[in-house]
Amino acid sequence: MESIVDARNFLRTSFQSRLAWLLVLIHGAWFFLAVANMSPPSPELGKWIDRGAYVSASLLAGRPFHFAYESIAMKLLVLADLPSLLASIPLGLLLSPLRPVIHFDAYVGPYVAAAILLLTTSFQWLVTGNVVESWICMDHCRGKLPDNIKRSFLAVMALIVVATCILTPIVNARSRRLGFRHPAISFQK
């Protein structure tokens, strides 16, 4: 019972941690920009997959995804999120019986999967931020976050959100102009 109370307190402090929310926002910006930088959405690839055709890539948010051909930003994001990706496997197994009931085609399903992916990996950064903030406060600040961090927190958060909202459509437009960029993937329009 004590471990449940400890877990609840840890989650509460995680959701109250400013550093944790800062890491979540940075991660979210990284995620949106990395996805926007991928090849444009490909409903044709989704149709191929639905027909049972062999395709050497998968879809992430409707876009062709093959780790070997992705940008450095996407590769680093996948590697940074690997702990939560591995931890989400049991959740996926628990939800797998619902797949026949809630059927998404191969093009729409990856959008739902990307949203779930963003939520689970953001939780990793929420917990990481809380752990780092508590470590910093215990070792260096005598239990209190420095005032300069508290004052600049909202401005930094707003800057990250505004920059992401401005840059994501710009990067996505560039991606659409460049078109399908993975010639080695065994699918072509």
VOGU-3710 file (C-alpha; in Angstrom, 3 decimals, decimal comma):
1> mesivdarnf> 0,000/0,000/0,000  2,870/2,334/0,782  4,316/1,858/-2,700  0,986/2,942/-4,234  1,060/6,128/-2,161  4,689/6,712/-3,171  3,825/6,237/-6,847  0,881/8,625/-6,551  3,070/11,248/-4,854  5,742/10,797/-7,520
11> lrtsfqsrla> 3,186/11,278/-10,293  1,781/14,346/-8,530  5,224/15,922/-8,240  5,954/14,986/-11,862  2,876/16,867/-13,040  3,906/19,869/-10,894  7,536/19,923/-12,011  8,434/22,887/-14,227  11,509/21,191/-15,617  9,416/18,123/-16,435
21> wllvlihgaw> 6,924/20,192/-18,449  9,775/21,987/-20,171  11,210/18,630/-21,286  7,750/17,499/-22,435  7,360/20,631/-24,558  10,840/20,319/-26,040  10,092/16,678/-26,822  6,751/17,593/-28,387  8,378/20,242/-30,575  11,075/17,766/-31,599
31> fflavanmsp> 8,409/15,162/-32,414  6,271/17,497/-34,546  9,265/18,917/-36,424  10,782/15,472/-37,033  7,476/14,093/-38,359  6,927/17,196/-40,504  10,390/16,662/-41,997  9,549/13,113/-43,149  8,283/12,307/-46,636  4,730/13,613/-47,174
41> pspelgkwid> 1,725/11,495/-46,162  1,175/8,546/-48,479  -2,378/7,189/-48,666  -1,200/5,029/-51,598  1,259/3,207/-49,352  -1,540/2,648/-46,838  -3,702/1,114/-49,576  -0,850/-1,193/-50,598  -0,425/-2,337/-47,010  -4,196/-2,898/-46,667
51> rgayvsasll> -4,097/-5,175/-49,709  -1,381/-7,272/-48,060  1,432/-6,170/-50,341  5,002/-6,420/-49,146  6,383/-3,021/-48,223  9,780/-2,539/-46,628  8,622/0,468/-44,593  5,848/1,256/-42,164  3,721/4,349/-41,760  4,125/6,906/-38,983
61> agrpfhfaye> 1,457/9,612/-38,970  0,568/8,546/-42,503  4,130/9,047/-43,734  6,520/6,359/-44,962  8,915/5,459/-42,142  12,078/3,433/-42,524  14,625/4,072/-39,780  17,608/3,739/-42,120  16,372/6,519/-44,411  15,108/9,014/-41,842
71> siamkllvla> 16,769/12,268/-40,854  19,239/12,463/-38,000  16,601/14,337/-35,966  14,133/11,453/-36,343  16,766/8,813/-35,611  17,849/10,630/-32,443  14,218/11,052/-31,399  13,570/7,320/-31,779  16,710/6,500/-29,791  15,888/9,033/-27,057
81> dlpsllasip> 12,355/7,641/-26,787  13,453/4,008/-26,824  12,902/3,364/-23,077  9,253/4,413/-23,244  8,794/2,651/-26,576  9,933/-0,595/-24,993  7,841/0,035/-21,884  4,737/0,583/-24,040  4,918/-2,923/-25,530  2,832/-4,453/-22,684
91> lglllsplrp> 0,240/-1,689/-23,171  0,086/-2,538/-26,865  -0,384/-6,196/-26,049  -3,205/-5,343/-23,647  -4,951/-3,246/-26,293  -4,380/-5,693/-29,163  -7,719/-7,540/-28,625  -9,470/-4,244/-29,460  -7,916/-4,056/-32,948  -10,638/-6,118/-34,685
101> vihfdayvgp> -13,346/-4,074/-32,947  -11,838/-0,660/-33,698  -10,382/-1,189/-37,152  -8,374/1,583/-38,721  -6,962/1,157/-42,178  -3,204/1,219/-42,689  -3,247/4,950/-43,450  -5,429/6,232/-40,577  -4,139/3,790/-37,944  -0,616/5,261/-37,943
111> yvaaailllt> -2,057/8,679/-37,036  -3,704/7,135/-33,965  -0,483/5,242/-33,227  1,535/8,477/-33,554  -0,748/10,212/-31,043  -0,380/7,317/-28,593  3,358/7,305/-29,241  3,579/11,021/-28,478  1,655/10,562/-25,219  3,664/7,594/-23,962
121> tsfqwlvtgn> 7,027/9,084/-24,869  6,061/12,444/-23,364  5,328/10,645/-20,119  8,937/9,422/-20,151  10,144/13,030/-20,340  7,721/14,129/-17,624  9,183/11,537/-15,256  12,762/12,310/-16,345  12,244/16,022/-15,746  10,853/15,378/-12,283
131> vveswicmdh> 13,784/13,151/-11,350  16,339/15,669/-12,642  14,581/18,600/-10,960  14,430/16,807/-7,607  18,107/15,862/-7,958  19,058/19,468/-8,746  16,963/20,837/-5,897  18,287/18,355/-3,332  21,945/18,754/-4,258  22,217/22,380/-5,230
141> crgklpdnik> 19,196/24,445/-4,201  18,284/23,172/-0,734  14,916/21,919/-1,927  13,856/25,024/-3,900  14,030/25,723/-7,609  16,081/28,876/-8,353  13,975/32,025/-8,822  15,438/32,798/-12,261  14,097/29,454/-13,533  10,685/30,152/-12,005
151> rsflavmali> 10,510/33,630/-13,582  11,520/32,596/-17,080  9,511/29,362/-17,170  6,338/30,698/-18,821  8,268/32,778/-21,351  10,385/29,791/-22,402  7,305/27,566/-22,628  5,471/30,137/-24,771  8,517/30,552/-27,006  8,735/26,795/-27,603
161> vvatciltpi> 5,023/26,530/-28,447  5,061/29,562/-30,780  8,265/28,419/-32,524  6,814/24,946/-33,016  3,535/26,327/-34,386  5,444/28,521/-36,856  8,162/26,068/-37,903  6,111/22,874/-38,268  4,015/24,090/-41,246  7,146/25,530/-42,884
171> vnarsrrlgf> 9,037/22,244/-42,538  5,962/20,281/-43,656  5,584/22,456/-46,781  9,248/21,831/-47,622  8,713/18,111/-47,115  5,722/18,099/-49,466  7,732/19,997/-52,099  10,534/17,424/-51,914  8,055/14,528/-52,166  8,814/10,847/-51,602
181> rhpaisfqk> 12,499/10,709/-50,646  13,188/7,039/-49,994  13,922/5,398/-53,334  15,291/2,264/-51,689  11,952/1,553/-49,999  10,240/-1,063/-52,108  7,156/1,005/-52,800  6,676/3,643/-55,449  3,563/5,479/-56,572
//
